[in-house]
Amino acid sequence: MAPITLRTALPADRDAVIELIHQLNVFEADLVGDRRRDYGAAAEYYDELIQRLSRRNGRIVLAVADGVTVGAMGFSLDQDAAYVADGFRNHGTVTDLIVHGDWRGRGIGQMFLKEAERLTREAGLKRLFIGVLAANERAERTYRAFGFEPYVSILSKEL
């Protein structure tokens, strides 16, 4: 197996990241049914993500093997509402974690989570958040095994 390295994404990596986002959209559409499956949706989301991360001191981290991008993680530094205690108000957030389908189960998600922890600690923060679709049981198991615990639930009702 080729060694996997992590690096910060560059503008030239746009197409590779969009391809991963597209794969995730299709995967999640099968889970929840509300995701767009067209490639244009992935490109639109990439542009939204880059803008959001730029406002939140964030970045996209890539996993690369033999020059091929096999995963991407969005990471940002965020701040909760004023009612959260000072020591916890500022935190790191994994905004997105995508591993190419052919590369799942090889520890890339764990590499990304360790990097997110490192970036959070480097910023002097004590808390890291990640979201997961309730229907994505595999991802939730991975995150729980890594030490994440439920913090907030978002409920949905179709009208």
N, C-alpha and C positions, 0 to 999 in steps of 0.2 A: 504494500500500500504506500502511495506517495505521501511524504510528510505534508502536514497541513500547517500553514502559517496564517497568522492574523495580521491585517494591516488596515489602516484607515483608507476608506474609499476616496477616489479622486473623481473629478468630473468625467474623465475618460472611461470610468467604470459604469456609467449610467446605463448602458444597454444590458450589461450583465445583471445589474441589480433589478432592472425592470423585468427581465426574464424570470428571476427568482420570485418577484412579487406576483407576476402572472401565474406562475405555478402554484403559489400559495392561495391566490384567489380561487383558482379552479378547485384545489383541494378543500378549501373552506366552503365553497359553494355546495359541494357534496355533503358537507356536515350540517350547514344551516340554511342553505337555499337562498340567502339574500345577497350573495356576492356576484358581482359582474364577472363574466368569464372572458370578456373581450380584452385584447392586448392593450387597447387604448385606456382602459380603466387602470391598468398597472402603470402606464406612463403618467397618467394624471395623478395617481397616488404618489408616485416617486417625486413629482414636482411639489406636491403638498408636503410630503415628508421632509424634503430638503429645506423648504421654507420654515417649517415648524422647528426642525433641529437647529437651524441657524439662529432662531430667536431664543433657543433654550440651551445654548452652549453645548450642542450635541454634535454627533457625527454618525456616520455609517461605518461599521467595522466589517471587513470582508474576511472570509475563510477562503484560502487559495491553496490548491494542490496542483502541482505541475503547470502553473500558469493559468489554471482554470478556476474561476470563481465558483465555489461549491456551497457557499452560505453567506448570509448577510444579517447583521444585527444593527438596528437603530438604537442609539443610546443618547439620553439627555440628562441634564441636571435640572431639577424642577423644585417648585416650592408649593406646599399645601396652603390651605386657607389659614387665616390668623388664629383660628381656634386650636390649631395643632401646636403642641409644646415646642419651644425653640429648638431643643436638641433633636427633634424629629421632623420639623417642618420642611427643611431642605433635604432632598433625597435624589438618588439616581433612579432613572427609569429605563427599562428595556422597552422601547416602543414597538419593536418588531424583532422577531427572531425567525429566520427562514433558513432551512437546510434543504438543498436540492434533494429530491426524492431518492435518487440513486445513492446518496451519501448519508442518509439517515441511519442512526444506530451505530455510528462510528465515533461518537464522542464529540462531534463538532458543537452540538448544543451546549455540552458541558464546558467546552473551551470558551464559547461566547459568554456563558454565565460567569465563569471565573474572571474573564476580562471585564465584564460589567461590575463585578465586585471590586476589582482592582481600580477601575476608573472612579467608582464611588468613594472608595477609601482615599484615593489620591486627592480627591476634592475635599477631604476632611469630613465626609458625611457618614452616617451610621445606618442608613436605611436604603434598601433597593426594592423597587416595585417592578412587577411584570404582570401583564394581563394575559388571560387565556380564554378562548371560547369554551363555554361549559361542555360543548359537544366534542371538544378535542381532548379526549381522555388521555391519550398517549403523552401529549405535551404537558398536561396537568400532572401526570405521574412523574414525569421528568423534573418538573419544577419543584414538586413536593419533595422528591428524593434529594434534591439539591438544597433543601432547607426552607423553601418558601412555604408560607402558611396563609390560609385565607385571611383577608383583612377587610374587604368590602365586597358585597355582592351587588351586581347590577341586574335588575329584573326587567323583563320585557313583556309587553302584552300587545298582541296584534289586534288592531281595531278594524 
